[in-house]
Amino acid sequence: MRWSSYPSSHEAPPVVRREPRSRIAGFLFIAGLVLVSSFLLSAAPPKRLSVYSVAANYSLPVMQRANHDYVALLELLDPLGRVNAKLDGRRWRIRCNNVEGEFIAGQNRARIQGRATDLSSNFLIENGRGLVPVASLSSLLPRFLGGPVTLHEDSGRLFIGSVATHFTASLAAGTPPRLVFNFSSPVSPSVSTEPGKLHITFTREPVVAPASSTLTFGSNIISSATYSESNGLAEITVNTTAPLTPSFGNNGRTLTLTPASAASQASSPTPSSPPSAAARPAANSAANSAANSPGNSPPSALAPSSYPSAPRRYFAVVDPSHGGDDRGEALSSTLLEKDVTLALARRLRQELENRGISTLMLRDSDANLSSDQRAVLANTNHPAIYIALHVASGGHGVRLYTALLPYGSGDNGLFRSWSNAQSSFLAVSQGAAASISAELQKQQASVRIVAAALRPLNNVTAAAVAIEVAPAGSDLAQLTSPDYQQLIASAVATAIAATRDKLGATP
């Protein structure tokens, strides 16, 4: 007997159920959303952690586990020294440069050199690899490496030691003006454009934010620039109404953005044109050249009463005191004067540049400079004002110093005694100190003005002041507080800008 696969003639035909059109449309809409979401997720760049150190600059993948970001600790430490790891059940041991660490899977506490340390989330082991939470790196790594570590967690950037590259931005005189970036170390960014914007992206360099992440220039062509960080990158975005042509100089330490209409003229400046930023001597180069000069000998006892005329390049010279082997005052067991003065000088330079005052820092690294070298570097740049920066643990607030000259001028015809080089500028120096004092008092800061034989003030042939900053209260940590440093730097820059005409020069 054969069974037919078709219904007999007396059977009812099969029923086909039709879905409402609205439900089908809904299914299609949801499916479309899933496809689009999958595409966007697949197109998003993987999350990275960029690591900057003296030994190497590199990046690592970031993995998310249980809503926390993790990195592999062995891969993170490997470029920084001799590293090996061993897994024993749930116990994972790692050794880095003779420092031993022990982690246990599923626990949020580790032991490094026998001392317990807490993690922000549990330690994980995957395929024999030890994973640690990114949020714990700033407290975990100093135990292994023995030095400071700074983590920018939100943007995925990790700085090991004092490796950050700082920068300033200012408009160079000209028609139209050029935007000049000066970096403390060589950089090699990528530059891209879109209508109204130019993007400078740093993928390998440890470039960090200036005192203010938004810089304004007061130009109709180049109005402002903003700094931002994300996913292991740093970026400067320049807002402009004209196409800009980038050019690098000073061995990668200077980037000049020139409006397209002026780019063709940049290669042949006229003698009356101000020198381009690329032609300016860099602060680091000047400091290193002076520090390494043969014999490192002081200048002769007599200095010219007026140096040969030269194009003015900088309105202000900022001098972070000490540096190199000269540590200055030991403010605490871990805080040295030379480091605080450098940080304060960078803030002051940015504040001056923001006000259109071109500024040279005599050192932008841990360089050795004698008092005589500082005076020579200042004098040969012909600034309108020289500003030396000091910090102190004793006292309160700010002390402003002007030169205390020895008795008698010691002049000899066209020459002036080196110890009395400041004599013709003492009155304008005292005026600048008074202006700075008044501005600081507006900010409720305690201020004293003192005349002292503080070198190299006596040797500078320009208005010259020294600023010594102490905590406002009894907490030494205030010296490194960004808010306190910004208050001082902003007040000083405002005072210099207000007395620009009285200082007898134009930037």
TORMAR-232183 format. One record per residue (C-alpha): chain; residue in one letter; x, y, z; residue number from 1. Coordinates in steps of 0.1 Angstrom, whole numbers. Example, Ala and Ser with C-alpha at 12.3 -4.5 7.8 and 13.67 -1.06 7.14 Angstrom:
A;A;123;-45;78;1
A;S;137;-11;71;2
REM end
This chain:
A;M;0;0;0;1
A;R;14;34;-10;2
A;W;9;66;10;3
A;S;4;97;-10;4
A;S;21;129;2;5
A;Y;-7;149;-12;6
A;P;-41;154;6;7
A;S;-70;135;-9;8
A;S;-97;154;-27;9
A;H;-120;154;2;10
A;E;-95;168;27;11
A;A;-93;204;35;12
A;P;-64;223;20;13
A;P;-36;233;43;14
A;V;-38;267;60;15
A;V;-10;292;55;16
A;R;-8;318;84;17
A;R;0;353;73;18
A;E;19;377;96;19
A;P;6;412;98;20
A;R;27;436;77;21
A;S;34;458;108;22
A;R;49;429;126;23
A;I;71;420;96;24
A;A;82;456;93;25
A;G;91;456;130;26
A;F;112;424;126;27
A;L;130;440;97;28
A;F;137;472;116;29
A;I;151;454;146;30
A;A;173;432;123;31
A;G;185;464;106;32
A;L;194;479;140;33
A;V;214;448;150;34
A;L;233;448;117;35
A;V;241;485;120;36
A;S;252;481;156;37
A;S;274;452;147;38
A;F;290;472;120;39
A;L;296;502;142;40
A;L;311;480;170;41
A;S;334;462;145;42
A;A;344;496;130;43
A;A;353;512;163;44
A;P;391;511;170;45
A;P;402;487;197;46
A;K;410;503;230;47
A;R;447;508;236;48
A;L;470;519;265;49
A;S;499;540;253;50
A;V;530;538;276;51
A;Y;557;565;276;52
A;S;591;559;293;53
A;V;628;566;289;54
A;A;633;530;278;55
A;A;606;529;252;56
A;N;573;542;239;57
A;Y;548;515;230;58
A;S;511;505;233;59
A;L;491;476;246;60
A;P;456;463;239;61
A;V;431;469;267;62
A;M;406;441;275;63
A;Q;373;447;293;64
A;R;364;421;319;65
A;A;334;425;343;66
A;N;331;462;333;67
A;H;367;469;342;68
A;D;397;476;319;69
A;Y;426;452;321;70
A;V;461;449;306;71
A;A;486;420;307;72
A;L;512;429;333;73
A;L;541;409;318;74
A;E;536;425;284;75
A;L;535;459;301;76
A;L;567;455;321;77
A;D;587;436;294;78
A;P;601;466;275;79
A;L;611;482;308;80
A;G;636;456;321;81
A;R;643;420;328;82
A;V;610;403;334;83
A;N;598;367;338;84
A;A;566;351;352;85
A;K;555;317;365;86
A;L;520;303;370;87
A;D;514;278;399;88
A;G;477;269;400;89
A;R;458;301;409;90
A;R;491;317;421;91
A;W;509;339;395;92
A;R;544;352;403;93
A;I;563;378;383;94
A;R;599;392;387;95
A;C;609;425;372;96
A;N;644;439;378;97
A;N;649;419;410;98
A;V;615;430;423;99
A;E;591;401;430;100
A;G;553;402;429;101
A;E;527;376;437;102
A;F;491;376;425;103
A;I;462;352;431;104
A;A;434;348;406;105
A;G;401;361;418;106
A;Q;416;383;445;107
A;N;420;421;447;108
A;R;451;421;468;109
A;A;487;414;457;110
A;R;521;412;474;111
A;I;551;431;460;112
A;Q;585;426;478;113
A;G;565;411;506;114
A;R;542;441;510;115
A;A;505;440;504;116
A;T;489;463;479;117
A;D;452;466;469;118
A;L;439;464;434;119
A;S;408;482;422;120
A;S;393;449;410;121
A;N;402;412;410;122
A;F;434;399;394;123
A;L;426;376;364;124
A;I;445;348;347;125
A;E;437;340;311;126
A;N;458;314;291;127
A;G;486;318;316;128
A;R;487;356;313;129
A;G;482;377;344;130
A;L;458;406;339;131
A;V;457;436;362;132
A;P;431;464;362;133
A;V;443;496;344;134
A;A;430;517;373;135
A;S;456;502;396;136
A;L;487;509;375;137
A;S;495;543;391;138
A;S;499;526;425;139
A;L;511;492;413;140
A;L;539;501;389;141
A;P;560;524;413;142
A;R;564;493;435;143
A;F;581;475;406;144
A;L;599;504;389;145
A;G;609;525;419;146
A;G;598;558;403;147
A;P;568;581;397;148
A;V;540;569;374;149
A;T;512;591;360;150
A;L;481;575;346;151
A;H;456;593;324;152
A;E;430;566;328;153
A;D;402;581;307;154
A;S;424;585;276;155
A;G;445;554;281;156
A;R;480;571;285;157
A;L;506;561;310;158
A;F;537;582;318;159
A;I;566;565;336;160
A;G;591;590;350;161
A;S;595;626;339;162
A;V;591;620;302;163
A;A;562;644;293;164
A;T;566;667;263;165
A;H;553;702;270;166
A;F;544;728;244;167
A;T;535;765;240;168
A;A;516;781;212;169
A;S;517;817;201;170
A;L;511;839;171;171
A;A;542;852;154;172
A;A;541;887;141;173
A;G;533;891;104;174
A;T;505;896;79;175
A;P;488;872;81;176
A;P;501;859;114;177
A;R;517;824;118;178
A;L;509;800;146;179
A;V;540;787;162;180
A;F;542;756;185;181
A;N;573;751;205;182
A;F;578;716;220;183
A;S;602;707;248;184
A;S;612;675;228;185
A;P;612;666;191;186
A;V;578;655;178;187
A;S;566;639;146;188
A;P;528;641;145;189
A;S;504;635;117;190
A;V;485;665;104;191
A;S;451;664;88;192
A;T;425;690;78;193
A;E;388;695;75;194
A;P;368;727;67;195
A;G;377;752;95;196
A;K;400;729;114;197
A;L;435;714;114;198
A;H;442;684;135;199
A;I;477;676;149;200
A;T;477;640;162;201
A;F;505;625;184;202
A;T;505;587;184;203
A;R;541;581;197;204
A;E;550;613;216;205
A;P;542;619;253;206
A;V;527;654;246;207
A;V;506;666;275;208
A;A;481;694;280;209
A;P;492;731;286;210
A;A;480;750;316;211
A;S;447;756;298;212
A;S;433;730;273;213
A;T;418;759;252;214
A;L;442;785;239;215
A;T;429;817;223;216
A;F;449;839;199;217
A;G;427;869;191;218
A;S;431;865;153;219
A;N;404;864;127;220
A;I;423;838;108;221
A;I;436;816;136;222
A;S;412;820;165;223
A;S;420;792;189;224
A;A;434;758;195;225
A;T;422;730;218;226
A;Y;440;700;233;227
A;S;424;666;239;228
A;E;433;630;246;229
A;S;415;597;237;230
A;N;423;561;233;231
A;G;461;565;237;232
A;L;464;596;215;233
A;A;469;633;220;234
A;E;455;658;196;235
A;I;457;696;191;236
A;T;428;710;170;237
A;V;434;745;155;238
A;N;404;765;145;239
A;T;410;786;114;240
A;T;392;804;86;241
A;A;420;797;60;242
A;P;440;767;49;243
A;L;472;763;69;244
A;T;505;749;57;245
A;P;526;731;84;246
A;S;564;732;85;247
A;F;588;718;111;248
A;G;620;733;123;249
A;N;646;732;152;250
A;N;650;694;148;251
A;G;613;687;153;252
A;R;608;710;183;253
A;T;590;737;164;254
A;L;559;735;142;255
A;T;548;766;123;256
A;L;513;768;107;257
A;T;513;794;79;258
A;P;481;806;61;259
A;A;482;794;25;260
A;S;483;830;12;261
A;A;515;836;30;262
A;A;532;802;26;263
A;S;548;812;-7;264
A;Q;565;842;9;265
A;A;579;822;39;266
A;S;609;809;20;267
A;S;622;844;13;268
A;P;616;867;42;269
A;T;627;903;38;270
A;P;654;916;62;271
A;S;628;936;81;272
A;S;607;906;88;273
A;P;607;891;123;274
A;P;626;858;124;275
A;S;604;827;121;276
A;A;599;805;151;277
A;A;620;778;134;278
A;A;650;801;133;279
A;R;647;810;170;280
A;P;671;794;193;281
A;A;653;768;214;282
A;A;655;770;252;283
A;N;669;735;255;284
A;S;695;741;228;285
A;A;707;773;244;286
A;A;709;757;278;287
A;N;728;726;265;288
A;S;751;747;244;289
A;A;760;769;273;290
A;A;763;741;297;291
A;N;787;721;275;292
A;S;809;749;263;293
A;P;846;743;266;294
A;G;859;753;300;295
A;N;825;766;310;296
A;S;843;798;319;297
A;P;826;829;333;298
A;P;824;862;313;299
A;S;851;888;316;300
A;A;849;913;345;301
A;L;836;939;322;302
A;A;804;937;301;303
A;P;794;960;272;304
A;S;771;988;284;305
A;S;750;983;253;306
A;Y;751;951;233;307
A;P;752;952;195;308
A;S;717;959;181;309
A;A;699;927;169;310
A;P;663;919;161;311
A;R;643;914;192;312
A;R;632;878;194;313
A;Y;617;875;229;314
A;F;599;900;250;315
A;A;604;880;282;316
A;V;630;855;294;317
A;V;618;831;321;318
A;D;645;813;341;319
A;P;636;783;362;320
A;S;663;784;389;321
A;H;687;755;396;322
A;G;687;723;375;323
A;G;710;693;368;324
A;D;734;687;397;325
A;D;721;719;414;326
A;R;689;706;430;327
A;G;681;738;449;328
A;E;663;734;482;329
A;A;651;699;492;330
A;L;615;708;499;331
A;S;608;673;512;332
A;S;623;638;508;333
A;T;608;636;473;334
A;L;603;672;462;335
A;L;632;693;449;336
A;E;632;730;441;337
A;K;646;725;406;338
A;D;615;704;396;339
A;V;589;729;410;340
A;T;605;759;394;341
A;L;605;741;360;342
A;A;568;733;363;343
A;L;560;769;374;344
A;A;581;783;345;345
A;R;561;763;320;346
A;R;529;777;333;347
A;L;542;812;333;348
A;R;555;809;297;349
A;Q;520;797;286;350
A;E;503;825;304;351
A;L;526;851;288;352
A;E;522;835;253;353
A;N;485;836;258;354
A;R;487;873;262;355
A;G;508;877;231;356
A;I;541;881;249;357
A;S;568;860;232;358
A;T;588;841;259;359
A;L;620;821;261;360
A;M;627;796;289;361
A;L;664;793;297;362
A;R;660;757;305;363
A;D;631;734;296;364
A;S;648;702;309;365
A;D;671;692;338;366
A;A;700;712;325;367
A;N;730;726;344;368
A;L;734;764;340;369
A;S;757;787;361;370
A;S;746;822;371;371
A;D;770;837;345;372
A;Q;756;815;317;373
A;R;720;825;326;374
A;A;729;862;324;375
A;V;748;858;291;376
A;L;718;838;276;377
A;A;694;865;288;378
A;N;715;894;276;379
A;T;722;880;241;380
A;N;684;876;235;381
A;H;677;913;243;382
A;P;645;907;263;383
A;A;624;935;278;384
A;I;623;916;311;385
A;Y;641;887;328;386
A;I;622;867;354;387
A;A;639;842;376;388
A;L;618;817;395;389
A;H;625;802;429;390
A;V;605;783;455;391
A;A;609;779;492;392
A;S;595;758;521;393
A;G;599;787;546;394
A;G;578;818;548;395
A;H;544;825;533;396
A;G;533;837;499;397
A;V;556;854;475;398
A;R;588;874;478;399
A;L;599;896;449;400
A;Y;636;905;445;401
A;T;653;932;426;402
A;A;691;937;424;403
A;L;712;951;453;404
A;L;741;967;434;405
A;P;776;971;450;406
A;Y;788;1006;457;407
A;G;803;1024;427;408
A;S;794;1019;391;409
A;G;828;1006;379;410
A;D;821;1018;344;411
A;N;850;1021;320;412
A;G;841;1040;288;413
A;L;820;1018;266;414
A;F;821;990;292;415
A;R;802;984;324;416
A;S;813;963;354;417
A;W;798;928;352;418
A;S;786;931;388;419
A;N;769;964;379;420
A;A;754;956;345;421
A;Q;719;960;360;422
A;S;725;996;371;423
A;S;708;1014;341;424
A;F;677;991;344;425
A;L;672;991;382;426
A;A;644;1016;382;427
A;V;624;998;355;428
A;S;630;965;374;429
A;Q;616;980;406;430
A;G;586;993;386;431
A;A;580;958;373;432
A;A;582;943;408;433
A;A;557;968;421;434
A;S;533;959;393;435
A;I;536;922;400;436
A;S;531;928;437;437
A;A;499;948;431;438
A;E;485;921;408;439
A;L;493;893;434;440
A;Q;477;914;461;441
A;K;445;915;440;442
A;Q;445;877;443;443
A;Q;448;879;481;444
A;A;484;866;480;445
A;S;509;877;506;446
A;V;537;897;489;447
A;R;570;913;500;448
A;I;595;932;478;449
A;V;631;928;488;450
A;A;664;942;473;451
A;A;691;915;475;452
A;A;724;905;460;453
A;L;708;876;442;454
A;R;726;865;411;455
A;P;723;868;382;456
A;L;701;899;387;457
A;N;731;922;389;458
A;N;744;910;356;459
A;V;713;913;334;460
A;T;710;942;310;461
A;A;672;944;311;462
A;A;645;948;336;463
A;A;651;919;360;464
A;V;632;904;389;465
A;A;633;872;409;466
A;I;601;856;422;467
A;E;603;832;452;468
A;V;571;813;458;469
A;A;564;797;492;470
A;P;531;780;504;471
A;A;503;804;513;472
A;G;499;783;545;473
A;S;518;754;561;474
A;D;511;727;535;475
A;L;542;722;512;476
A;A;520;702;488;477
A;Q;505;736;478;478
A;L;538;743;459;479
A;T;528;716;434;480
A;S;491;724;434;481
A;P;480;733;398;482
A;D;456;759;412;483
A;Y;482;776;433;484
A;Q;508;776;405;485
A;Q;482;789;380;486
A;L;472;817;404;487
A;I;509;829;406;488
A;A;516;825;369;489
A;S;484;842;358;490
A;A;490;872;381;491
A;V;526;877;370;492
A;A;517;874;333;493
A;T;488;899;338;494
A;A;512;924;355;495
A;I;538;921;327;496
A;A;512;926;300;497
A;A;499;957;318;498
A;T;534;973;320;499
A;R;545;962;285;500
A;D;549;998;273;501
A;K;568;1009;304;502
A;L;593;980;299;503
A;G;604;998;267;504
A;A;600;971;241;505
A;T;574;954;220;506
A;P;571;916;217;507
REM end
